[in-house]
Amino acid sequence: MKYGYARVSTLQQDIKAQIKRLNDEGCDKIYQDKFTGTKLDRPAFNVLLQQLQEGDTLIVTKLDRFARSTVDGIQTIRKLFDKGIRVHVLNMGLVEDTPTGKLIFNVMSAFAEFERDMIVERTQEGKAIAKQRKDFKEGRPKKYSNKQIKHALQLKKSHSYKQVEELTGISKSTLIRNK
């Protein structure tokens, strides 16, 4: 049986492209997580690992969906190979239970972990540089200015929330939060 695994790191990210690729590969069942890959406890992945049996194939779209840590990836792949399970990483190919296959997997896992660490490092450096600016504010910038909110709240005195939203584009929840 072919099992697919799709994962995105945050609830805002879209998992549809991964699921489509797994369906295109003919997966019989697809498990999915919206959970960071840096944690070992990924609920759907853990269920999937229990489900897999000898002769099954685990398919993931990219190596970083499978494991972010080289050590975690190597341990997981060994357990799967010991159970007679094949692993197919779509952007890498079938991971073979041979010395060469294991070497390629280990090298690619190390690169995936390195790539993630570099992203984290660059993000932290960028944030440290941004914090040096006087006008730095942590978090997402506000969508509406204080003037726009004030205007919408003024309109609310003579209009319904729905009317104010139609006129300004500012949602009811934003207006209530800013009252």
PyMOL commands that set and color helices and strands:
alter all, ss='L'
color gray80, all
select helices_A, chain A and resi 16-24+43-51+63-66+70-82+99-131+146-156+161-168+172-177
alter helices_A, ss='H'
color red, helices_A
select strands_A, chain A and resi 2-8+29-34+57-60+86-89+93-95
alter strands_A, ss='S'
color yellow, strands_A
deselect
rebuild
show_as cartoon
